[in-house]
Amino acid sequence: MAKEYLKGKNVPFKEIDVDQDHDAARAIVAKTGQAGVPVIEIGDDTILGFDRPRIDLALRENKLV
């Protein structure tokens, strides 16, 4: 859902498959204390899960939309 949402807003993103990239998975757990996905980083914001209001706010604050 998050990927389709960002695509729909024409926001470029980098997808990292934490099932394949174990270093990335460990980094996410170290940063957030959780292993859930998606984890969306926009500027200095780290958003856990598909939280549309927080995503929209972070996109606006970072002038991505």
C-alpha positions in Angstrom: 0.0 0.0 0.0 2.8 2.4 0.9 4.6 1.9 -2.4 1.4 2.5 -4.4 0.6 5.5 -2.4 4.0 7.1 -3.0 3.9 6.2 -6.7 0.5 7.8 -7.0 1.9 11.0 -5.6 5.0 10.8 -7.9 7.3 10.6 -4.9 10.6 8.7 -5.7 11.6 6.1 -3.1 14.1 3.4 -2.5 12.7 0.0 -1.6 14.7 -2.3 0.6 13.6 -5.8 1.1 14.5 -6.6 4.7 13.9 -10.3 4.2 16.9 -10.2 1.8 19.0 -7.4 3.3 19.7 -8.6 6.9 22.0 -5.6 7.6 19.1 -3.3 6.7 16.7 -5.3 8.9 19.1 -5.0 11.9 19.5 -1.3 11.3 15.7 -0.8 11.3 15.4 -2.7 14.6 18.2 -0.7 16.1 16.7 2.6 15.0 13.0 1.9 15.9 13.1 -1.0 18.4 10.7 -2.8 16.1 10.8 -5.3 13.2 7.6 -4.3 11.5 7.2 -3.1 7.9 6.8 -0.8 6.2 9.3 1.6 7.7 9.2 4.9 5.8 11.9 7.5 6.2 11.1 10.9 4.9 13.7 13.5 5.9 14.3 13.1 9.6 10.9 11.4 10.2 10.7 7.6 10.6 7.2 6.3 10.1 6.2 2.8 11.2 3.4 1.3 9.2 1.2 2.9 6.6 0.3 6.0 8.5 -1.2 8.2 5.8 -1.6 11.4 7.8 2.0 11.2 9.0 3.3 10.4 5.6 1.4 13.3 4.1 2.7 15.7 6.8 6.3 14.5 6.3 6.0 14.9 2.5 4.7 18.4 2.9 7.3 19.4 5.4 10.1 18.1 3.2 8.6 19.8 0.1 8.1 16.5 -1.7 4.5 17.2 -2.7 
